[in-house]
Amino acid sequence: MRTYPTDLDDCAASSSLAALAEQLRDGPLQELTVLQREATKLALRAGYARGARLEDLERLVRLSLSAMQHFHTFTREFQAVIRELRDANVDAH
């Protein structure tokens, strides 16, 4: 059975958490999925030109850095929301 927030603070918190979950899914997790697929493709290729392999490795590095930067940004935002929720909970009591 689904429950619904009872006041505006709960609605805002629920909305913030839902937005963060969507941001995580569409951002860093999507990038990590692409990174995993590309790494798998690279691992399955054998014996192709060294230059092409180097380019693929450089692309994987760029994908990895991008995913980690986005995940770090997401984590900071998530921590801020948790802090706000904790502070609101303390203030309510």
N, C-alpha and C positions, 0 to 999 in steps of 0.2 A: 504494500500500500504506500503510495507516494504521499509525503507530507509537504506542506507549503510553508514558507517563512511567515511568521506572524507579525513582524513589524518591518519598518523601512530599513533598519540596520541589517536585519537578517536577509532581506531581499537584496540589498547592496552587496553583502558578503557572498551570497549565493551566486549573484550575477558575476562578481569578480572572479570567483572560483571557476565558474563555467567558462568565462572568457579566457582564463589562464589555461584551462584544460584544452580548449580549442587552439589556443596559441601554441601550446606544446605539441599537439598532434600535427598541426599544419606547418610548424616551423622545424625545430630541432629534430623531432622524431622522424619527420619526412626526410630531412637531410641525411640522417643516420641510415635510413632505409636505402636511399640512393647510394650512399657510401658503401653499404654492405653489398648491394647488387654489383656495383662497379668493382669492388675488391674481389668478389667471386668470379666475375668475368675475367679479370686480369689473372687470377690464379689458375683458371682453366686453360688459358692460352699458353701454349708452349712453343718455343722455337721461333718466335717472330722477331723482327728487326729490333736491335738494341735501342735505337733512337725512338721507335714507336713505344717500346716498353717504358723508356724513361719519361716520355710525354704522359703516358698513362699514370705512372707513379706520381708525377708532379700534379696531375689533375686530382688524384686521390688525396694528396697532401692539402690542396686548396679546399676540397670538399670537407675534409676532416677539420681543418681550421675553422671554416665557416660554421660547421655544425657545432663545434665546441664553443665558439663565440656566442652563437644564438642560444645554446643551452645555458651558458653562464648568465646571459642577460635574463633569460626566463627564470632561472633560479633566484636571482636577485629580486625580481618582481614578485615571485612567489613568496619569498621571505618577507617582503614588505607587507603583502596581504595578510600573511599569518600574524605578523606583528600587530597590524591594525585590528585584526579580529581578537587577538589576545587582549589588547588594550581596551577595546570596546567591551569585552566580556568582564574585565576587571572593573571598568567604570560602571557597568550595569549592576554590579553587586555591591 
